[in-house]
Amino acid sequence: MRLLTLPAPSSTTPPTERARALVFEDPRSQQLLQRVKQVASTDAAALLTGETGTGKEILARHAHELGARRGRPFVAVRCGALSPSLAENELFGEEQGAGARKRGLLDAAQGGTLYLDEVGDLPPGAQARLLRMLQEREVLRAGARKPTPVDVRVIAATDVPLESVASAGGFRGDLLARLSTTSVAVPPLRERQGDILPLARYFAGLYGQRLGGAPYALAPSAAELLLAHPWPGNIRELEHVIHQASLVCRTGRVTRDDLRLTSVHPKASAPPRAPGTVDGLMATLETTIAALFESGCPNVHERVEELVIRATYRRCERNLGQTASRLGVSRDLVRARLLQSGEIATPPTSEPPASFARTGEARAAVRELPVFDS
C-alpha cells in the first residue's frame, strides 16, 4: 500500500492541512498520484482544487519532495489566518530603514516552495504583489525603493470555485490564470472508495498503538458502514471517526457499534441554470457561500459583505458616492469597509506648521486622500 503522511519538519512551518494521511489504492487516486508527479517535474506555479480535508497539502509536499527543490524549505501558509491589514508585510517582508529588514514568509521559503492554502482569502494588495512576483520573479517590499529577486515556487490550494469568485470581483482573474498554469483537481474521499478501508486500517493501527496497545482491527460490520458513508469531511472526518472508535473499543476490534458517524450529507448538485441569467448567477453565489460555510471559513458574513462592497466600488470606478447609492447604504459605511479591507489607504497625518502650535501642544493636520464623489 502506498501511504503518504503529513510531516511537520522543524525546518518549515507547521502543517495547515486537516487531512494527515493519503493512500493510493483507488484507481482515481493512482491517477492523481501520476498527475502530482507531472506537477513535480516542472517549476511553474500550481493550483490544487478540492474539498476541505482531501489531502491537498500532503500532495503539495509530495510534489516538493519529488521536484528539484527537495531538501529546501517548504513553507505552508493559511491565507485565511493572515490579518488583512498586515498580510502583505507578513508574506513579503518590510524594509524598516537604516538597513533593517523584517523577513517575511517569502524569505523563509527562499530556494524552496511557498504553499498558500485558502489562496482565495488573500487581500487585494497581497494578490497584486503575488502576481508581480510570479511574473517578474521579484518583489517590492513595503518601504523599499528597489525590488528584490526571489527564487520560490508557489503552490496554491483552494476549496472554493475561484472562477466564480473572480467573476464577482473577489479575486484577480490574471492571478488565477497565472496560478492555474498547472492545476490538479483532488477528488473527495467518497469518489475514492478504494482508499476508505486502507485509510481506516491505518488510523486504527495508529491510534491503537498510541493508546498503548496493539493496532486495532476492523470488523466486517464496521467496514460495511464505513464504505456506505458519504464522508462530507473527507479524510479528516474519517480519522476523527476512527479516533473516537478507538477510545470506546474494548476488544481490540472496531465494530459497527463503535462508530459515530455524522448525519450531514454532501448536498446533491442542483439542476444547472443558464450562467448568464440572474437566476444562474444567484445559484453560483449560493453555491459559493455554502462552500465557504462547509469549509469552516470564519466570519463568512463579514467577508461576503466586504466582497460585495469592494466589487461595487471597482465597478463604480472607485467613486464612493455612486457605490453607496448602488448598494443603498451610507457613504460612511462604504468608506469604513474599504479602509478595513485595505482597498483604500488610511489617510496620512502630517505635522502642522509652527503657527498652529500652542503652548506645549500641536494639533495634527489631517490631509484626506482625494476621493471622487457624486
C-alpha positions as CSV (number, residue, x, y, z in Angstrom):
1,M,0.0,0.0,0.0
2,R,1.4,3.4,-1.0
3,L,1.0,5.7,2.0
4,L,1.8,9.4,2.4
5,T,1.6,11.1,5.8
6,L,1.7,14.8,6.7
7,P,5.1,15.5,8.3
8,A,6.0,18.6,10.3
9,P,9.7,19.1,9.8
10,S,11.3,21.5,12.2
11,S,12.8,23.5,9.3
12,T,9.4,24.5,7.9
13,T,6.1,25.9,9.2
14,P,3.6,23.6,10.8
15,P,1.1,21.9,8.5
16,T,-2.1,23.7,7.7
17,E,-4.0,20.7,6.2
18,R,-6.8,18.9,8.1
19,A,-6.0,15.6,6.4
20,R,-2.9,13.9,7.7
21,A,-2.6,10.8,5.5
22,L,-3.3,9.6,2.0
23,V,-3.3,6.2,0.3
24,F,-3.4,5.5,-3.4
25,E,-5.3,2.2,-3.7
26,D,-8.3,3.5,-5.7
27,P,-7.8,3.9,-9.4
28,R,-8.7,7.6,-9.2
29,S,-6.0,8.1,-6.5
30,Q,-3.4,6.4,-8.7
31,Q,-4.2,8.8,-11.5
32,L,-4.0,11.6,-9.0
33,L,-0.5,10.4,-7.9
34,Q,0.7,10.3,-11.5
35,R,-0.7,13.9,-12.0
36,V,1.3,15.1,-8.9
37,K,4.4,13.5,-10.4
38,Q,3.9,15.6,-13.5
39,V,3.5,18.7,-11.5
40,A,6.7,17.9,-9.6
41,S,8.6,17.8,-12.8
42,T,8.0,21.5,-13.5
43,D,8.8,24.6,-11.6
44,A,5.7,26.5,-12.6
45,A,3.1,27.8,-10.2
46,A,0.4,25.2,-9.4
47,L,-3.1,25.2,-8.1
48,L,-4.7,22.3,-6.2
49,T,-8.5,22.4,-6.0
50,G,-10.8,20.2,-3.9
51,E,-12.9,20.0,-0.8
52,T,-11.5,20.6,2.6
53,G,-9.8,17.6,4.2
54,T,-8.9,15.8,0.9
55,G,-5.2,16.0,1.4
56,K,-4.1,18.9,-0.8
57,E,-1.2,19.9,1.4
58,I,0.1,16.3,1.5
59,L,0.1,16.3,-2.3
60,A,1.9,19.7,-2.4
61,R,4.6,18.5,0.0
62,H,4.9,15.3,-2.1
63,A,5.4,17.4,-5.3
64,H,8.0,19.5,-3.4
65,E,9.9,16.3,-2.4
66,L,9.8,14.8,-5.9
67,G,11.0,18.0,-7.6
68,A,14.2,19.9,-7.9
69,R,13.6,21.9,-4.7
70,R,13.6,18.8,-2.4
71,G,15.7,19.3,0.7
72,R,14.9,23.1,0.7
73,P,12.3,24.9,2.7
74,F,8.6,24.1,2.3
75,V,6.6,26.9,4.0
76,A,2.9,26.4,4.5
77,V,0.6,29.5,4.9
78,R,-3.1,29.5,5.7
79,C,-4.1,32.7,3.9
80,G,-7.4,33.0,5.8
81,A,-5.4,33.3,9.1
82,L,-3.4,36.4,7.9
83,S,-4.5,39.8,9.1
84,P,-5.9,41.7,6.1
85,S,-4.0,44.8,7.1
86,L,-0.7,43.0,7.7
87,A,-0.9,40.2,5.1
88,E,1.5,42.0,2.6
89,N,4.2,42.6,5.3
90,E,3.8,39.1,6.7
91,L,4.2,37.5,3.3
92,F,6.7,39.7,1.6
93,G,8.6,41.4,4.4
94,E,9.2,45.0,5.1
95,E,12.1,47.5,4.8
96,Q,12.3,49.3,8.1
97,G,15.0,51.8,7.4
98,A,18.7,52.1,8.3
99,G,19.4,48.9,6.6
100,A,17.0,46.9,8.8
101,R,14.6,44.5,7.2
102,K,11.7,42.4,8.6
103,R,11.8,39.0,7.0
104,G,8.6,37.7,5.5
105,L,7.3,34.2,4.9
106,L,8.6,34.5,1.3
107,D,12.1,34.9,2.7
108,A,11.7,31.8,4.8
109,A,10.8,29.9,1.6
110,Q,13.7,31.2,-0.5
111,G,15.0,28.5,-2.7
112,G,12.1,26.2,-1.9
113,T,8.3,26.2,-2.1
114,L,5.6,28.5,-0.7
115,Y,2.3,26.7,-0.1
116,L,-0.7,29.1,0.0
117,D,-3.7,27.3,1.5
118,E,-7.1,29.1,1.1
119,V,-5.4,31.4,-1.5
120,G,-8.8,33.0,-2.3
121,D,-8.7,34.7,1.1
122,L,-5.7,36.8,0.2
123,P,-6.5,40.6,0.4
124,P,-6.3,42.6,-2.9
125,G,-3.0,44.2,-2.2
126,A,-1.3,40.9,-1.4
127,Q,-2.8,39.4,-4.6
128,A,-1.2,42.2,-6.7
129,R,2.2,41.7,-5.1
130,L,1.9,37.9,-5.6
131,L,1.1,38.4,-9.2
132,R,4.1,40.6,-9.8
133,M,6.3,38.1,-8.0
134,L,5.1,35.3,-10.3
135,Q,5.5,37.4,-13.4
136,E,8.8,39.1,-12.7
137,R,10.4,36.8,-10.1
138,E,10.9,39.7,-7.8
139,V,9.1,41.5,-5.1
140,L,9.0,45.2,-3.9
141,R,8.7,45.1,-0.2
142,A,6.9,47.8,1.8
143,G,9.3,50.7,2.4
144,A,11.8,49.6,-0.3
145,R,12.8,51.5,-3.3
146,K,14.1,48.6,-5.4
147,P,12.6,45.2,-6.0
148,T,14.3,42.1,-4.6
149,P,14.8,39.0,-6.7
150,V,13.1,35.8,-5.4
151,D,13.6,32.2,-6.1
152,V,10.5,30.5,-4.8
153,R,7.9,28.1,-6.3
154,V,4.3,28.8,-5.4
155,I,1.8,26.0,-5.0
156,A,-1.7,27.3,-4.0
157,A,-4.8,25.5,-2.9
158,T,-8.5,26.3,-2.7
159,D,-11.7,24.6,-1.7
160,V,-14.0,27.2,-3.3
161,P,-14.7,27.8,-7.0
162,L,-12.2,30.6,-7.7
163,E,-13.5,31.2,-11.2
164,S,-16.9,32.3,-9.8
165,V,-15.2,34.4,-7.1
166,A,-13.0,36.1,-9.8
167,S,-16.1,36.7,-12.0
168,A,-17.7,38.5,-9.0
169,G,-14.6,40.7,-8.5
170,G,-13.3,38.9,-5.3
171,F,-10.2,37.5,-6.8
172,R,-7.9,38.7,-9.6
173,G,-8.5,36.9,-12.9
174,D,-4.9,37.4,-14.1
175,L,-3.6,35.9,-10.8
176,L,-5.9,33.0,-11.2
177,A,-4.7,32.4,-14.7
178,R,-1.1,32.5,-13.5
179,L,-1.7,30.1,-10.6
180,S,-3.6,27.7,-12.9
181,T,-0.6,27.2,-15.2
182,T,-0.6,23.7,-13.7
183,S,-3.7,22.5,-11.9
184,V,-4.7,19.4,-10.0
185,A,-8.2,18.5,-9.1
186,V,-8.3,16.4,-5.9
187,P,-11.4,14.2,-5.8
188,P,-13.3,13.8,-2.5
189,L,-13.0,10.7,-0.5
190,R,-16.5,9.4,-1.4
191,E,-15.2,9.2,-5.0
192,R,-12.2,7.2,-4.0
193,Q,-14.0,4.2,-2.4
194,G,-10.9,2.0,-2.7
195,D,-9.0,4.3,-0.3
196,I,-11.5,4.3,2.6
197,L,-10.7,0.9,4.2
198,P,-6.9,1.2,3.8
199,L,-7.0,4.6,5.5
200,A,-9.4,3.4,8.2
201,R,-7.0,0.5,8.9
202,Y,-4.0,2.8,9.0
203,F,-5.8,5.2,11.5
204,A,-7.0,2.2,13.6
205,G,-3.4,0.9,13.9
206,L,-2.1,4.4,14.6
207,Y,-4.5,5.1,17.5
208,G,-4.3,1.6,18.9
209,Q,-0.6,2.0,19.3
210,R,-0.9,5.5,20.8
211,L,-3.3,4.1,23.4
212,G,-0.6,1.7,24.5
213,G,-2.0,-1.5,22.8
214,A,-1.8,-3.4,19.6
215,P,-3.2,-2.0,16.4
216,Y,-7.0,-2.3,16.2
217,A,-8.6,-4.3,13.5
218,L,-11.9,-3.5,11.6
219,A,-14.8,-5.9,11.9
220,P,-16.7,-6.6,8.7
221,S,-19.8,-4.7,10.1
222,A,-17.6,-1.6,10.6
223,A,-16.1,-1.9,7.2
224,E,-19.5,-2.1,5.6
225,L,-20.7,1.1,7.4
226,L,-17.5,3.0,6.5
227,L,-17.9,2.2,2.8
228,A,-21.6,3.3,2.8
229,H,-20.9,6.7,4.5
230,P,-20.5,9.8,2.1
231,W,-17.7,11.4,4.1
232,P,-18.6,15.1,3.8
233,G,-15.5,15.9,5.9
234,N,-13.3,13.6,3.8
235,I,-10.1,12.1,5.3
236,R,-10.1,14.3,8.3
237,E,-13.6,13.1,9.2
238,L,-12.5,9.5,8.7
239,E,-9.6,10.0,11.1
240,H,-11.8,11.6,13.7
241,V,-14.3,8.7,13.5
242,I,-11.6,6.1,13.9
243,H,-10.0,8.0,16.7
244,Q,-13.3,8.2,18.6
245,A,-14.0,4.5,18.0
246,S,-10.6,3.6,19.4
247,L,-11.5,5.3,22.6
248,V,-14.6,3.3,23.2
249,C,-13.4,0.0,21.7
250,R,-12.8,-2.7,24.3
251,T,-12.0,-5.8,22.3
252,G,-9.2,-4.5,20.0
253,R,-11.6,-4.9,17.1
254,V,-13.6,-1.8,15.9
255,T,-17.2,-2.8,15.3
256,R,-20.2,-1.1,13.8
257,D,-21.4,0.0,17.3
258,D,-18.1,1.8,18.0
259,L,-18.6,4.1,15.0
260,R,-20.2,7.5,15.5
261,L,-20.9,9.0,12.0
262,T,-22.3,12.4,11.2
263,S,-25.7,12.7,9.7
264,V,-24.6,15.6,7.5
265,H,-24.5,14.6,3.8
266,P,-23.0,16.5,0.9
267,K,-25.6,18.4,-1.0
268,A,-26.8,17.0,-4.3
269,S,-25.9,19.1,-7.3
270,A,-28.8,21.4,-8.2
271,P,-30.1,21.4,-11.8
272,P,-27.8,23.6,-13.9
273,R,-29.2,27.1,-14.7
274,A,-28.1,29.4,-17.6
275,P,-25.0,31.0,-16.3
276,G,-25.7,34.4,-17.8
277,T,-29.1,34.8,-16.2
278,V,-29.8,36.4,-12.8
279,D,-31.1,33.0,-11.5
280,G,-27.9,31.3,-12.7
281,L,-25.6,34.0,-11.1
282,M,-27.5,33.8,-7.8
283,A,-27.3,30.0,-7.9
284,T,-23.5,30.3,-8.3
285,L,-23.3,32.7,-5.5
286,E,-25.4,30.5,-3.2
287,T,-23.1,27.5,-4.0
288,T,-20.0,29.6,-3.2
289,I,-21.4,30.8,0.1
290,A,-22.4,27.2,1.0
291,A,-18.9,26.0,0.2
292,L,-17.5,28.7,2.5
293,F,-19.6,27.6,5.4
294,E,-18.8,23.9,4.8
295,S,-15.1,24.7,4.7
296,G,-15.2,26.2,8.2
297,C,-14.3,29.7,6.9
298,P,-14.7,32.2,9.8
299,N,-16.7,35.4,9.6
300,V,-18.5,34.5,6.3
301,H,-21.0,37.3,6.6
302,E,-18.3,40.0,7.0
303,R,-16.2,38.6,4.2
304,V,-19.1,38.4,1.8
305,E,-20.1,42.0,2.7
306,E,-16.6,43.2,2.1
307,L,-16.5,41.4,-1.3
308,V,-19.8,43.0,-2.4
309,I,-18.7,46.5,-1.4
310,R,-15.3,46.1,-3.0
311,A,-16.6,44.7,-6.3
312,T,-19.3,47.5,-6.5
313,Y,-16.6,50.2,-5.7
314,R,-14.5,49.0,-8.6
315,R,-17.4,48.8,-10.9
316,C,-18.3,52.4,-10.0
317,E,-14.8,53.4,-11.0
318,R,-13.8,53.9,-7.3
319,N,-16.5,56.5,-6.7
320,L,-17.7,56.4,-3.0
321,G,-20.9,58.2,-3.6
322,Q,-22.0,56.1,-6.6
323,T,-21.0,52.9,-4.7
324,A,-23.2,53.9,-1.7
325,S,-26.1,54.8,-4.0
326,R,-25.9,51.5,-5.8
327,L,-25.8,49.5,-2.6
328,G,-28.4,51.6,-0.8
329,V,-26.1,52.2,2.2
330,S,-24.4,55.2,3.7
331,R,-21.2,56.7,2.2
332,D,-19.5,56.4,5.7
333,L,-20.2,52.7,5.8
334,V,-18.7,52.2,2.4
335,R,-15.6,54.2,3.3
336,A,-15.2,52.3,6.6
337,R,-15.4,48.9,4.9
338,L,-13.0,49.8,2.2
339,L,-10.5,51.2,4.7
340,Q,-10.8,48.0,6.8
341,S,-10.2,45.7,3.7
342,G,-7.2,47.8,2.5
343,E,-8.9,48.8,-0.7
344,I,-8.3,52.4,0.0
345,A,-5.4,53.7,2.1
346,T,-5.8,55.2,5.6
347,P,-5.5,59.0,5.3
348,P,-2.0,60.0,6.4
349,T,-1.3,62.6,9.0
350,S,1.3,65.4,8.8
351,E,2.8,67.8,11.4
352,P,1.2,71.3,11.5
353,P,3.3,74.4,10.8
354,A,4.7,76.3,13.7
355,S,1.9,78.9,13.6
356,F,-0.6,76.2,14.5
357,A,1.3,75.2,17.7
358,R,0.1,76.4,21.1
359,T,1.9,76.3,24.4
360,G,3.3,72.7,24.5
361,E,0.7,71.4,22.2
362,A,0.3,70.8,18.4
363,R,-2.8,70.0,16.6
364,A,-2.5,67.3,13.9
365,A,-3.5,68.5,10.5
366,V,-5.1,65.6,8.7
367,R,-4.9,65.6,4.9
368,E,-7.5,63.3,3.3
369,L,-6.7,61.4,0.1
370,P,-8.8,62.7,-2.8
371,V,-11.9,60.6,-3.3
372,F,-14.3,61.2,-6.2
373,D,-17.8,61.7,-5.1
374,S,-21.0,62.1,-6.9
